[in-house]
Structures are given as C-alpha cells and as structure tokens.
Amino acid sequence: MKTLLELEREVFLLKEPDPELGKTIRERFGVSDLTAKIIANRGLHTIQEIDGYLKPLLKNIPDPFAFRDMRRIVERIYRAIKDGETILVYGDYDVDGITATALLIRFFKQIGHSAVRYYIPDRFKDGYGLNRERLIGLYRLTPFQVLITVDCGITAGEAIETMAGLGVDTIVTDHHRAETGPPAALGVLDPSLKDCGFPFKNLAGVGVAFFLLIALRSHLREVGYWKSRDIPEPDLRRFLDIVSIGTIADMVPLIGINRIIARFGLTMLSNTSHPGLRSFLETLKLIGERTISPWDVSFKIAPRFNAAGRLERGDPGVSLLTIEDNAEAFSITHRLEELNRQRQEIENRTLKDAIERVESRRGFVSPFAIVQWNDTWHEGVIGIVASKLVERYGRSVALISLDGEHGKGSLRGTPGNNIFEALQACSPWLVSYGGHPMAGGLRIHRKNLEAFSKSFSDSLQRQRNGIPPKKEWRIDAMIGAEGIPDEFFSELAMLEPFGLGNPAPLLGLREFQIQSPSLLQGKHIRFTLKQGDNKALQAIAFNAAEAWEKLKNVSTIIGVPGINHWNGRAIPQMNIKKFLVDHLDL
Ligand SMILES: [Mn+2]
C-alpha cells in the first residue's frame, strides 16, 4: 500500500493490487477495470478463491462432521429425540445467542420433538455464560436430560460437572476461545479449539449451531427418522434468515461461509414469511423494494434485539423468532421498540458523559487507549458507547461500570491491536476477562483501575511497536477525469454483502466539479458530481455540515459507491465520507 497523505490522526493509503491479477479477473469474469481492481484488492490470490468470492454457493460449505465430537453429539441428540427426553437450550442475551437459541427451538419443534425448553440468562442476575446455581434451580423446577449451550459454555467446566452429577449430558456449542482446555462435556463444538478440524474458524455462535443442525439432519436421514415418522425433511435454507442476523450482529468477518450465510440469509430475510420476523421488519420499514443489508442488521435490527437483553431479559427476542401467530408478533414488536427507545436515551446520556470525561482528561487517556469508569453507568450500554468512542478517538477503549468496590467493563479495539491478548497481559489486575481480538469484557476491583489502565495501554503500545493508531483510509482506486464507468454500479452487487471483513469499496475522486450543492436539515450536503465528459452522478455527505464553507476549495473527495433505492428507482450515488482540501500525492 502506498501512503498518499499523512495527517496528525489520519492516514490516506492507496491499495496497489497485482496488475496481472486485475487483468486475469477482468478477462475471466468480464467485469470493468475498476471492479477487477477492487476484487484484486480483497486479498484473494488464486482463481478458486476469486471464483468462490464471486459465486458464493451453499453447496461449497464444508462437511459439519469435520467438527470434533460431532458424531457423538448428533447420536446423543437422536437418542434424546427417540426416548422423548427433555432438552434445555441455554443461550446468551446478545443477538448471536438469541438467534442461536431460536434456531434450535424452531428446528426441534418442526421435527416433532416438543420436549424442548430454553433459558436466556439474565445479564444482571446470572451474568454471561452457564450459571451453575441457575442451572440447578432450572433442573429442580423441571428436570432435563440433555443441555445444549449456544454461543457460550466453553469456559463452564464447573457447571457442566455439576450437571453431569445430576445425570445431565451437556453439549457445548460455542465460538469463543477457551482460556484453558475444553470442558469435560459430552461433546464440544467450537471451531477455535486447537484439535477441531473444521476449516473455517470465524463462525458466529449461531453459525456453529447451524452446522449442528446440518449434521443432525443428515444423521436423522441415516437412521431413517423422516420416513419412520412421516415428517418431511426440513429445508435448512429456510433458517438462514435468523442465522444471518446473528452472524452479522456478532461482528464476525463476512468472508467465506459467513459471506455465504449473509448473502442467502439476507435474501431470505427480505422475503421472510415468518410471522414474528415479518411483523418486526414491517414496523422497521425494511420490507420493500431492496434487499436488507448488513448495515440494516447492525444498526436497525440488532439494537432492538439487544435492547431487551441490555435493559431486562433477552426472552422477547427468542419469542419473536419462534412464535407462529400474528397478534403476539405485533405486541412483542412494540415491546422491543419501546425498550430500544429507552436504551437509546441511556446510551446518549452515557456517551455524552464519557466524552466530557475524555475531553477534560479524567480517567485514563493515552495515544493508545482510553479507560473511563463511573458509578452511574448502565452496564447494558457501555459496549455500544465504547464502540462509538473508538470511532471518535481512533484508539482502543475500555468503559467500566462500577458498583461498590466491583467494576464490570466492556472493551472495543482498533485494527492492528488485539484486545484479548492485551487483557491477558493485564490479568494480574483483573478478577476475570474474556473476548476476541476486537472486543472483550472484564471484571475488576476499584482499587486496581489505575494500574490496569496503565498496563492495558502499555500492552497495546507494545503490540503496535510504539506507533499510535491513526484512522486509516484504505482507498481502492483513485479516479480522475475518466470518471466511474457506467457498468460499475451494476457490478457492485457481485461484491455484496458489504460489512466487516468485506468492506464496501472506497474510491478517491479528483478532477471533478461539485454542482448545485445544498444543505439538508442543516447537516447533510447533497450535490451533483461531474467528472470530465462523464454523466453527472448524485452524491450525498451525511453529517458533513462543517465541510460546507470549504466546499469550493476541496480538491479530493473520498466516498463509497452505492445505489439509492427511492420511489421504485435505483439511482447510482456516491456516499461521501471525506472532503480534502489537501492534494493526495499520486
Ligand atoms: Mn457470539
């Protein structure tokens, strides 16, 4: 990558794909120069990889029996179905956990096994993961013989042992990393286990649960279940709508299998006939002429499911995804809407408070990390607020909500840092912790806040060899007077869906004219973009009012090409992300 311009907290980089690769893609797939360049920029090297990217097909997903323990697990579940044993599905209160729970419940009901219940832990009373006391309580209330965890369980050795003592077989399905070895369960499905042969390591929790169903369906076929019970074999593609919601919401990269799930799942979702989902999506005005996008999932759908778990219980989300009647769907949709409104209020208040603390240099602020703590913050929203601070300040953020001497924290990272490894380095100061490279959670004593902050920042600094993070603009191509080719906008669909790991293309434009700009609602700028002899292109810059005054002096603009669906028409549009007065050196 070539550095075009470096500012204090931002750097503008131009990707430089292998020209031979670009040429091969152009000739083989018949796409424009620009599209070929963008594909070559995605880090795909072989023709097979490029083929897989341009034609993401369900038939290309790997064998579910490549998972360690899968055979033993499906045999045990089959025995439970045959003997009418009760299965308890234990989920998580986030969207991944909620969708994974709903997925299994729907499947078991559909195949005629009604002895199935679920439990979504209470974030405040039970905490994350398998809660031993809660499980004993649930068992005493109504015994169950098989426990299936989804999106959790990999670190729950103790609870699993206790349940084994009560005669319960536990099946763990998770995608989190284990700090120690896997628990002694009947079976453990987790692609991140060292001895797990499943080739794709980036599944969300709901993705792991989906592969369990693929394997279970095939096992039930082998034992002649469908024939003997006269039940049609379920079409698992019909479940991809909820699998895609959990996958996108959990921020796993939309590459490989996840991209296949998202691509088919979002199409299913946009045409869903499930009464709960349909009522919900209609309220959000997402049922219409265009396909639901990962952005819609992340910013409209997921927050509503999450709001329930953040403020009280995640159960309404599971109910919505598993019910079969319209009237109930309507009332749950409204409940989720109301909870989301409350969540938004609390979040805005917390964000404002956190920004004030950063700007007045309270808590801990370094070029590598921001750590802030407060007694009044609601622990249900600190994760979202931390993400917004990362976006704003371009460095890793930890927010800690204190209750007496104890604190619970949420962490979010920047590319180029590994939050989980940084937490490992700080473990002497922590009660417990867990997470991924990009996000994590912790428990801490108040007295260790300062020491943790310093140690966290030092560790991030070491990871970056002492160079502070900057906001990176990774530009796919610079476009001059030649303009963007017409066919490019229709080729965009081949690259979708865009999201984490498969970002929307970013273009830098020079030698253009900005025609008839207007300021919308005092905050957005709309204009017509003209390059050379090319047709004029519609452009919009959201929340860019501060650029209004300098518009005449702008020499380069950076934006994302897209399609604006409006009134039954699809109009190419540039979504402008940055106006630059400086020249980018080419
Ligand atoms: Mn998850």
Residues whose N, C-alpha, C, O or C-beta is under 5 A from the ligand:
A	BS01	MN	D96 D151 G205 D250
